[in-house]
Amino acid sequence: MNNSKDDTRWRVSSYSNGDGQCVETAVSADVVGARDTKDLGHGPELWVSSDTWRAFVHAATTSGLTR
């Protein structure tokens, strides 16, 4: 599932400290995209359903993988 478009609005992680070790996300009604900030928009993107993203975030935050 790839929803990448030129008009996609990517958001840098709130945990970003400017050292290039961050993830950007893009959210639409039914899919969420993630990509590495180091690639400056030219690298691979991962797109998953909103339900899958919610399950991932829940698993990461409840297992102590928040940082």
N, CA, C and O of each residue as an XYZ file, in Angstrom:
268
protein
N       0.854     -1.164      0.000
C       0.000      0.000      0.000
C       0.898      1.224      0.000
O       1.617      1.456      0.972
N       0.877      1.993     -1.038
C       1.693      3.203     -1.121
C       0.793      4.358     -1.500
O       0.153      4.335     -2.551
N       0.740      5.352     -0.663
C      -0.125      6.491     -0.859
C       0.681      7.763     -1.104
O       0.136      8.863     -1.013
N       1.981      7.628     -1.414
C       2.836      8.796     -1.536
C       2.395      9.674     -2.701
O       2.165      9.198     -3.813
N       2.286     10.957     -2.416
C       1.914     11.946     -3.412
C       2.734     13.197     -3.157
O       3.254     13.402     -2.060
N       2.842     14.021     -4.169
C       3.581     15.268     -3.985
C       2.942     16.171     -2.945
O       3.633     16.977     -2.322
N       1.638     16.052     -2.745
C       0.951     16.930     -1.802
C       0.828     16.324     -0.400
O       0.133     16.874      0.454
N       1.501     15.194     -0.162
C       1.468     14.569      1.158
C       2.169     15.469      2.162
O       3.266     15.962      1.899
N       1.546     15.684      3.301
C       2.144     16.504      4.365
C       2.816     15.591      5.380
O       2.152     14.836      6.090
N       4.124     15.668      5.437
C       4.909     14.867      6.360
C       5.187     15.679      7.609
O       5.401     16.889      7.542
N       5.183     15.007      8.748
C       5.414     15.646     10.049
C       6.591     14.951     10.724
O       6.640     13.723     10.786
N       7.528     15.731     11.226
C       8.691     15.181     11.925
C       8.283     14.799     13.344
O       7.487     15.491     13.979
N       8.819     13.723     13.820
C       8.517     13.239     15.164
C       8.729     14.320     16.213
O       9.665     15.112     16.119
N       7.862     14.347     17.204
C       8.017     15.305     18.303
C       9.234     14.970     19.162
O       9.676     15.803     19.953
N       9.779     13.769     19.017
C      10.987     13.377     19.752
C      12.258     13.796     19.012
O      13.361     13.517     19.482
N      12.120     14.453     17.877
C      13.268     14.864     17.071
C      14.134     15.859     17.833
O      13.629     16.780     18.475
N      15.445     15.656     17.750
C      16.347     16.623     18.370
C      17.279     17.239     17.334
O      18.269     17.880     17.689
N      16.965     17.046     16.049
C      17.720     17.689     14.993
C      18.974     16.960     14.550
O      19.731     17.491     13.737
N      19.220     15.758     15.059
C      20.445     15.048     14.678
C      20.238     14.056     13.539
O      21.137     13.268     13.244
N      19.071     14.077     12.893
C      18.821     13.218     11.745
C      18.448     11.785     12.085
O      18.436     10.927     11.203
N      18.147     11.514     13.336
C      17.790     10.163     13.776
C      16.289     10.061     14.032
O      15.873      9.523     15.058
N      15.489     10.566     13.127
C      14.059     10.651     13.385
C      13.231     10.049     12.264
O      13.732      9.697     11.196
N      11.962      9.950     12.551
C      10.990      9.425     11.614
C       9.976     10.516     11.313
O       9.591     11.285     12.193
N       9.549     10.572     10.056
C       8.467     11.458      9.667
C       7.234     10.598      9.431
O       7.341      9.454      8.987
N       6.071     11.148      9.728
C       4.831     10.442      9.453
C       3.898     11.330      8.646
O       3.958     12.557      8.715
N       3.039     10.676      7.881
C       1.993     11.354      7.122
C       0.703     10.593      7.385
O       0.682      9.364      7.325
N      -0.368     11.313      7.674
C      -1.624     10.677      8.044
C      -2.726     11.132      7.097
O      -2.867     12.322      6.814
N      -3.504     10.168      6.612
C      -4.719     10.484      5.867
C      -5.864      9.738      6.546
O      -5.674      9.154      7.613
N      -7.022      9.752      5.955
C      -8.184      9.146      6.596
C      -8.019      7.652      6.850
O      -8.497      7.148      7.867
N      -7.349      6.933      5.945
C      -7.302      5.481      6.085
C      -5.911      4.873      6.074
O      -5.773      3.664      6.257
N      -4.877      5.678      5.865
C      -3.510      5.152      5.865
C      -2.557      6.096      6.585
O      -2.817      7.293      6.711
N      -1.441      5.526      7.057
C      -0.386      6.301      7.706
C       0.924      5.907      7.039
O       1.198      4.725      6.833
N       1.734      6.915      6.701
C       3.040      6.668      6.108
C       4.142      7.017      7.087
O       3.983      7.887      7.944
N       5.267      6.323      6.946
C       6.441      6.613      7.775
C       7.670      6.549      6.890
O       7.747      5.725      5.979
N       8.630      7.420      7.159
C       9.889      7.424      6.415
C      10.994      8.004      7.277
O      10.729      8.681      8.270
N      12.229      7.737      6.896
C      13.407      8.212      7.611
C      13.705      9.648      7.193
O      13.691      9.955      6.000
N      13.972     10.527      8.144
C      14.249     11.926      7.818
C      15.584     12.100      7.086
O      15.768     13.083      6.367
N      16.511     11.163      7.259
C      17.832     11.304      6.618
C      17.757     11.284      5.101
O      18.633     11.838      4.436
N      16.725     10.654      4.536
C      16.629     10.511      3.089
C      16.022     11.729      2.401
O      15.890     11.741      1.177
N      15.657     12.736      3.156
C      15.141     14.004      2.630
C      14.020     13.813      1.610
O      13.950     14.518      0.603
N      13.143     12.844      1.891
C      12.003     12.628      1.012
C      12.282     11.794     -0.215
O      11.412     11.667     -1.077
N      13.474     11.216     -0.323
C      13.814     10.438     -1.513
C      13.985      8.957     -1.222
O      14.267      8.182     -2.135
N      13.824      8.555      0.006
C      14.014      7.160      0.381
C      12.712      6.390      0.400
O      11.674      6.899     -0.022
N      12.767      5.171      0.888
C      11.568      4.338      0.952
C      10.560      4.859      1.978
O      10.913      5.510      2.962
N       9.322      4.552      1.713
C       8.223      4.915      2.607
C       7.464      3.649      2.964
O       7.309      2.750      2.137
N       6.999      3.587      4.184
C       6.165      2.484      4.637
C       4.761      3.026      4.857
O       4.568      3.974      5.617
N       3.780      2.421      4.191
C       2.386      2.827      4.338
C       1.593      1.664      4.892
O       1.673      0.550      4.375
N       0.820      1.918      5.948
C      -0.022      0.896      6.569
C      -1.399      1.483      6.838
O      -1.587      2.699      6.823
N      -2.347      0.605      7.082
C      -3.695      1.095      7.407
C      -3.666      1.826      8.750
O      -2.783      1.600      9.577
N      -4.629      2.688      8.945
C      -4.723      3.421     10.218
C      -4.876      2.462     11.392
O      -4.310      2.695     12.460
N      -5.637      1.385     11.203
C      -5.801      0.394     12.272
C      -4.478     -0.278     12.618
O      -4.179     -0.493     13.793
N      -3.689     -0.607     11.606
C      -2.381     -1.229     11.839
C      -1.456     -0.263     12.563
O      -0.724     -0.665     13.468
N      -1.482      1.011     12.174
C      -0.637      2.017     12.835
C      -1.014      2.164     14.305
O      -0.139      2.214     15.169
N      -2.314      2.232     14.590
C      -2.770      2.340     15.981
C      -2.306      1.142     16.799
O      -1.880      1.299     17.943
N      -2.384     -0.047     16.225
C      -1.937     -1.253     16.928
C      -0.429     -1.198     17.183
O       0.030     -1.591     18.256
N       0.339     -0.715     16.213
C       1.788     -0.582     16.376
C       2.122      0.412     17.489
O       2.937      0.116     18.363
N       1.501      1.575     17.458
C       1.768      2.601     18.478
C       1.377      2.085     19.861
O       2.104      2.296     20.831
N       0.254      1.423     19.954
C      -0.177      0.861     21.237
C       0.847     -0.152     21.747
O       1.239     -0.105     22.913
N       1.278     -1.059     20.882
C       2.257     -2.076     21.288
C       3.586     -1.434     21.705
O       4.204     -1.846     22.686
N       4.008     -0.433     20.953
C       5.291      0.223     21.270
C       5.229      0.985     22.584
O       6.179      0.955     23.367
N       4.129      1.661     22.825
C       4.041      2.483     24.043
C       3.743      1.656     25.278
O       4.147      2.041     26.375
N       3.063      0.554     25.144
C       2.765     -0.260     26.317
C       3.881     -1.248     26.655
O       3.871     -1.854     27.727
N       4.841     -1.412     25.745
C       5.955     -2.344     26.013
C       7.231     -1.606     26.420
O       8.278     -2.227     26.603
N       7.143     -0.290     26.561
C       8.297      0.476     26.989
C       9.213      0.908     25.854
O      10.335      1.344     26.113
N       8.777      0.801     24.624
C       9.602      1.177     23.467
C       9.326      2.601     23.005
O       9.326      2.869     21.804
N       9.097      3.490     23.913
C       8.733      4.865     23.543
C       9.927      5.694     23.108
O       9.738      6.746     22.498
N      11.124      5.274     23.390
C      12.321      6.017     22.948
C      13.356      5.081     22.452
O      14.432      5.513     22.037
